[in-house]
């Protein structure tokens, strides 16, 4: 479900899937050639959740 002000106050806007995907690409490109550190893995996980949320919102709008 897409976030709304009453459901997730800190997440009033959801980026597009393109924006979320680009954020992931930039994040990983900056760390190319080495394993992610634990804190970086946590950030990567957060970025994947943002992308998944954006994808779900786009699918809901299309339905």
C-alpha positions in Angstrom: 0.0 0.0 0.0 1.3 3.5 -0.8 2.1 5.6 2.2 -0.3 8.2 3.3 0.1 10.9 5.9 -2.0 8.9 8.4 -0.2 5.6 7.8 3.5 6.6 7.7 4.2 10.2 8.9 7.9 10.1 8.0 7.3 8.8 4.5 4.8 11.2 3.0 6.3 10.9 -0.5 7.5 7.8 -2.3 10.1 8.1 -5.1 9.5 6.7 -8.5 10.9 3.3 -9.2 13.4 5.0 -11.5 14.6 7.3 -8.7 14.8 4.4 -6.2 16.7 2.3 -8.7 19.1 5.1 -9.5 19.8 5.6 -5.8 20.7 1.8 -5.6 23.0 2.1 -8.6 24.8 5.1 -7.3 25.2 3.5 -3.9 26.6 0.3 -5.3 28.8 2.0 -7.9 30.5 3.9 -5.2 31.4 0.6 -3.5 32.4 -1.4 -6.6 35.0 -4.0 -6.3 34.7 -4.7 -2.6 32.3 -6.4 -0.2 29.8 -4.2 1.6 30.4 -3.4 5.3 27.7 -4.2 7.8 26.5 -0.6 7.9 26.5 -0.5 4.1 24.5 -3.7 3.9 21.9 -2.1 6.2 21.7 0.9 3.9 21.4 -1.3 0.9 18.6 -3.2 2.5 16.8 0.1 3.2 17.2 1.2 -0.4 15.8 -2.1 -1.6 12.7 -1.5 0.7 12.3 2.0 -0.8 12.4 0.5 -4.3 9.9 -2.2 -3.4 7.5 0.4 -1.9 7.8 2.5 -5.0 7.1 -0.5 -7.2 4.1 -1.5 -5.2 2.7 2.1 -5.4 3.1 2.2 -9.2 1.4 -1.2 -9.5 -1.5 0.0 -7.3 -1.9 3.1 -9.4 -1.9 1.0 -12.6 -4.6 -1.4 -11.2 
